[in-house]
Amino acid sequence: MILKTYRWSFVVTALGLVLAAWYGTSGDLGLLQAVFLVLILSVLEISLSFDNAVVNATILERMSHFWRKIFLSVGIIIAVFGMRLVFPIVLVSVTAGLGPVEVVQLALQGGDPETPGTYGYELNEAHPTIASFGGMFLLMLFLNFIFGEKEHHWLGPIERALEKVGKLEYVQVIVAGAVLLVVAETFATDHGRTVLASGLAGIVTYLLVNGLGELFNVEDHVEHDDPATTSAGTTASGTNGPSDAALATGKAAFFLFLYLEVLDASFSFDGVIGAFAITSDPVIIAIGLGVGAMYIRSMTVHLVDEGTLAQYPYLENGALWAIGALATILLLSIEIHIPEVVTGLIGLAFIVASLISSIRYNRAHPEQAHIQQHPAHAS
């Protein structure tokens, strides 16, 4: 099972290390240094994005098997070449007012991120825009969770109280808008308008992609669901996810795929910025973060295939609280430097804590744990 799920991650790792070795020997880095940097960056990406895998799994389990393969194939191309290589170049080009060719030349020259005029420096200057967009997108995801109805309440009193507040219409947008105004006026004194515009773009992107996904998901289910077969399935929050008949296909799956890609982009921002603390070489960064991104995708599929979210009822809650923490960190990082290790450890702490709570819950309710692992017996 492990080999089947992670085989493409192993292949990408091997190809990445070979490419890094070739690139290192043909440049100034050297073979060993290039390979070592790729391994370090891969670990960085995995540590920062494990909560991303859990959240992705909650969405991926609603998609058909065909679209799961698209997520692992086309999706990884977008993740590696789009978000880890092309996107930073486009971002620097727009914010620095340089042509794409100039930015590529600047990137290949390397240089200290603290030195004005270097690629790393220009990318760092664009950080308020990145952090505001990504932070608000992730914040909307978190708010949609804490104000929505949940089957399992991990942080009981807090989650139940916020769920009651969620009955107020548009409360997610109200809270997100208030947070954005405070951030733009308080933490973004030098980039207020940019932060405000980018944050609004993040909110609108979330509402648009998530809304379109839900719209077409409903339409597709009306056309394709067979009550006789879907009754054997289960809800995404209850057991091992929807039955095959209830899985999203067509337009619904396409918009869920877009949603996953935007979500991955929001998670990748801190990794791309943090990578420049390790190396300023964009090729090595793209290879290292790309290898890590492939493992995150494989972890996502593994969680879905194993029904892990159903077996550990609080795991999704922990991942969403980790996203809330990451959104807060991204917004604070507009003015305050927060080490990437802190970001990674906070996310990991939420995941581990929710996993431990899930294990304790299963021990205290063995009959529920049996139903979650064997949904066919529930009826």
C-alpha positions in Angstrom: 0.0 0.0 0.0 2.8 2.4 0.9 4.7 1.7 -2.3 1.6 2.1 -4.4 0.6 5.4 -2.8 4.1 6.9 -2.6 5.7 5.5 -5.7 5.4 8.7 -7.7 6.9 10.6 -4.7 9.9 8.3 -4.7 10.2 8.7 -8.5 10.0 12.5 -8.2 12.6 12.4 -5.4 15.0 10.4 -7.4 14.6 12.7 -10.5 14.9 15.7 -8.3 18.1 14.6 -6.7 19.6 13.7 -10.1 18.5 17.0 -11.5 20.0 18.8 -8.5 23.3 16.9 -8.8 23.5 17.8 -12.5 22.6 21.4 -11.8 25.1 21.6 -9.0 28.0 20.2 -11.0 27.3 22.5 -13.9 27.1 25.6 -11.7 28.8 27.1 -8.6 27.0 25.1 -5.9 28.6 21.7 -6.4 27.0 18.3 -6.4 26.8 17.6 -2.7 25.7 21.1 -1.7 22.9 21.1 -4.3 21.6 17.6 -3.2 21.8 18.6 0.4 19.8 21.8 -0.2 17.1 20.0 -2.1 16.7 17.5 0.8 16.5 20.3 3.4 13.9 22.2 1.3 11.9 19.1 0.8 11.7 18.5 4.6 10.8 22.2 5.1 7.9 21.9 2.6 6.6 18.7 4.2 6.8 20.1 7.8 5.0 23.4 6.8 2.3 21.7 4.8 1.3 18.5 6.6 -1.9 20.2 7.8 -2.5 21.0 4.1 -2.6 17.3 3.4 -5.3 16.7 6.0 -7.5 19.6 4.7 -6.9 18.5 1.1 -8.1 15.0 2.0 -11.4 16.3 3.3 -11.9 17.8 -0.2 -10.3 15.1 -2.3 -12.6 12.4 -0.8 -15.5 14.2 -2.4 -13.9 13.8 -5.9 -14.1 10.9 -8.3 -11.1 8.6 -8.8 -10.4 10.2 -12.1 -10.0 13.7 -10.6 -7.9 12.3 -7.8 -5.5 11.1 -10.5 -5.6 14.6 -12.1 -4.8 16.1 -8.7 -1.7 13.9 -8.5 -0.6 14.4 -12.2 -1.6 17.8 -13.5 -1.9 19.2 -10.0 1.7 18.5 -9.2 2.9 20.1 -12.4 1.0 23.2 -11.4 2.4 23.0 -7.9 6.0 22.6 -8.9 6.4 24.7 -12.0 3.5 27.0 -11.4 3.7 27.9 -7.8 7.3 27.1 -6.9 9.0 28.5 -10.0 6.8 30.6 -12.3 4.7 32.4 -9.8 7.6 34.0 -7.8 9.0 35.2 -11.1 5.7 36.7 -12.2 5.2 38.3 -8.8 8.6 39.9 -8.8 8.1 41.1 -12.3 4.8 42.8 -11.4 5.9 44.3 -8.1 9.4 45.4 -9.2 8.3 46.7 -12.6 10.7 44.4 -14.4 10.2 42.3 -17.5 10.0 38.5 -17.1 13.4 38.0 -18.9 15.1 40.5 -16.6 13.6 38.7 -13.5 14.8 35.3 -14.7 18.3 36.7 -15.3 18.2 38.3 -11.8 17.0 35.0 -10.3 19.9 33.1 -11.9 22.4 35.6 -10.5 21.4 34.6 -6.9 22.4 37.0 -4.2 21.5 37.8 -0.6 17.8 38.5 0.1 19.0 41.4 2.3 20.8 43.0 -0.6 18.7 45.5 -2.7 18.4 44.6 -6.3 18.6 40.8 -5.9 15.8 38.4 -6.8 15.5 37.3 -3.2 15.2 40.9 -2.0 12.5 41.8 -4.6 10.5 38.7 -3.7 10.8 39.6 0.0 9.5 43.1 -0.9 6.5 41.4 -2.4 5.8 39.5 0.8 3.0 41.9 2.1 1.1 41.2 -1.1 1.6 37.4 -0.8 0.9 37.3 2.9 -2.3 39.3 2.7 -3.8 37.3 -0.2 -2.8 33.9 1.3 -3.6 34.9 4.8 -7.1 36.0 4.0 -7.8 33.0 1.8 -6.8 30.6 4.6 -8.6 32.7 7.2 -11.9 32.4 5.2 -11.4 28.6 5.1 -10.8 28.6 8.9 -13.8 30.9 9.6 -16.1 28.8 7.4 -15.1 25.8 9.5 -15.4 27.3 13.0 -18.7 29.0 12.3 -20.2 26.0 10.5 -21.9 22.9 11.9 -19.7 20.1 12.9 -20.4 16.5 13.9 -17.4 16.4 16.3 -16.4 19.2 18.6 -12.7 18.9 19.5 -12.4 22.1 21.6 -15.9 21.6 22.9 -17.0 24.9 24.5 -15.2 27.1 22.1 -16.4 25.3 18.9 -20.0 25.0 20.1 -20.1 28.8 21.0 -18.6 29.8 17.6 -21.1 27.4 15.9 -23.9 29.3 17.5 -22.4 32.6 16.3 -22.2 31.1 12.8 -26.0 31.2 12.6 -25.6 34.9 11.8 -25.7 35.3 8.1 -22.4 36.3 6.4 -20.6 36.2 9.7 -17.4 34.8 8.0 -17.2 37.7 5.6 -17.9 40.2 8.4 -15.1 38.9 10.6 -12.7 38.5 7.7 -13.3 42.1 6.6 -12.8 43.4 10.1 -9.6 41.5 10.5 -8.3 42.8 7.1 -9.1 46.4 8.0 -7.2 46.1 11.4 -4.2 44.5 9.6 -4.1 47.1 6.9 -4.3 50.0 9.4 -2.1 48.5 12.1 0.4 46.0 10.8 0.8 47.4 7.3 1.7 51.0 7.8 3.9 51.1 4.7 1.8 48.8 2.5 -1.8 49.6 3.7 -3.4 49.9 0.3 -1.5 47.0 -1.2 -2.4 44.8 1.8 -6.1 45.8 1.6 -6.4 45.1 -2.1 -4.6 41.8 -1.9 -6.6 40.7 1.2 -9.8 41.5 -0.6 -8.6 39.5 -3.6 -8.0 36.6 -1.2 -11.5 36.8 0.2 -13.2 37.2 -3.2 -11.1 34.2 -4.6 -12.2 32.0 -1.7 -15.9 33.0 -2.1 -15.8 32.5 -5.9 -14.0 29.2 -6.1 -15.7 27.7 -3.1 -19.1 29.0 -4.2 -18.8 27.7 -7.8 -17.7 24.3 -6.4 -20.8 24.0 -4.2 -23.1 25.3 -6.9 -22.0 22.7 -9.5 -21.7 20.0 -6.9 -25.4 20.4 -6.1 -26.4 20.4 -9.8 -24.3 17.3 -10.6 -25.7 15.4 -7.7 -29.2 16.2 -8.8 -28.5 14.8 -12.2 -26.3 11.8 -11.3 -27.1 10.6 -7.7 -29.0 7.3 -7.3 -30.7 7.2 -3.9 -30.6 3.4 -3.9 -26.8 3.4 -4.1 -25.9 6.6 -2.2 -27.8 5.3 0.9 -24.9 2.8 1.3 -22.4 5.6 1.4 -21.7 7.9 4.3 -21.1 11.6 4.9 -17.6 13.1 4.6 -17.7 14.0 8.3 -19.1 10.7 9.6 -17.3 7.7 8.2 -15.2 6.8 5.2 -16.7 9.5 3.0 -19.2 9.5 0.2 -20.1 6.5 -1.9 -18.9 6.3 -5.5 -22.3 7.5 -6.7 -22.0 10.6 -4.6 -18.5 11.6 -5.7 -18.2 14.9 -7.5 -17.6 14.6 -11.3 -17.6 17.0 -14.2 -17.9 20.7 -13.4 -18.2 20.0 -9.7 -15.0 18.1 -9.6 -13.3 20.7 -11.8 -14.1 23.6 -9.4 -13.1 21.4 -6.4 -9.8 20.9 -8.2 -9.4 24.7 -8.7 -10.2 25.1 -5.0 -7.4 22.6 -4.1 -4.9 24.4 -6.3 -5.7 27.8 -4.8 -5.4 26.2 -1.4 -2.1 24.7 -2.2 -0.9 28.1 -3.5 -1.9 29.8 -0.2 0.1 27.1 1.7 3.1 27.4 -0.6 3.7 31.1 0.0 5.4 30.7 3.4 7.5 27.9 2.0 8.7 29.9 -1.0 9.6 32.9 1.1 11.2 30.7 3.9 13.3 28.9 1.3 15.3 32.0 0.6 16.6 31.8 4.2 18.3 28.6 3.0 19.3 29.4 -0.6 18.6 32.1 -3.1 18.9 29.8 -6.1 15.4 29.6 -7.7 16.1 26.3 -9.5 17.1 24.5 -6.3 14.1 26.0 -4.5 11.7 24.8 -7.2 13.2 21.3 -7.1 13.3 21.0 -3.3 9.8 22.4 -2.6 8.5 20.4 -5.6 9.7 17.2 -4.1 8.1 18.1 -0.8 4.8 19.1 -2.6 4.7 15.6 -4.2 4.9 13.9 -0.8 2.1 16.2 0.5 -0.1 15.1 -2.4 0.7 11.4 -1.7 -0.1 11.9 1.9 -3.5 13.4 0.9 -4.3 10.3 -1.2 -3.1 8.0 1.6 -5.4 9.7 4.1 -8.4 9.3 1.7 -7.7 5.7 0.8 -7.2 4.7 4.4 -10.2 6.5 5.6 -8.0 8.2 8.2 -10.3 11.2 8.7 -13.1 8.9 9.7 -10.9 6.8 12.0 -9.6 9.9 13.9 -12.6 12.2 14.4 -10.8 15.2 15.6 -8.0 15.2 13.0 -9.9 17.5 10.6 -10.6 19.9 13.5 -6.9 20.0 14.4 -5.9 20.7 10.7 -8.4 23.6 10.4 -7.2 25.2 13.7 -3.7 24.8 12.3 -4.8 26.7 9.2 -6.2 29.4 11.4 -2.9 29.7 13.1 -1.1 29.8 9.8 -3.4 32.5 8.5 -2.7 34.6 11.6 1.0 34.1 11.2 0.9 35.1 7.5 -0.9 38.3 8.4 1.4 39.1 11.3 4.4 38.4 9.1 3.6 41.5 7.1 5.3 43.5 9.8 6.9 40.9 12.1 9.4 38.3 11.1 8.3 34.9 12.3 10.8 32.0 11.8 9.5 29.2 9.5 10.3 26.6 12.2 7.7 28.3 14.5 5.1 28.1 11.7 5.8 24.4 11.1 5.8 23.5 14.8 2.5 25.2 15.5 0.8 23.4 12.7 2.4 20.1 13.8 1.3 20.7 17.4 -2.4 21.1 16.4 -2.2 17.9 14.3 -0.6 15.9 17.0 -2.9 17.2 19.7 -6.0 16.4 17.7 -4.6 12.9 16.8 -4.0 12.2 20.5 -7.5 13.4 21.4 -9.0 11.2 18.6 -7.2 8.1 20.0 -8.5 8.9 23.5 -12.0 9.3 22.1 -11.8 6.0 20.2 -10.7 4.2 23.4 -13.5 5.8 25.4 -16.1 4.9 22.6 -14.9 1.6 21.1 -18.3 1.1 19.5 -18.0 4.4 17.6 -14.5 3.6 16.5 -15.7 0.2 15.2 -18.4 1.9 13.1 -16.0 4.5 11.7 -13.5 1.8 10.6 -16.2 -0.5 9.3 -19.1 1.7 8.0 -20.9 -1.2 6.4 -21.8 -2.6 9.8 -23.3 0.7 10.9 -26.6 -0.2 9.3 
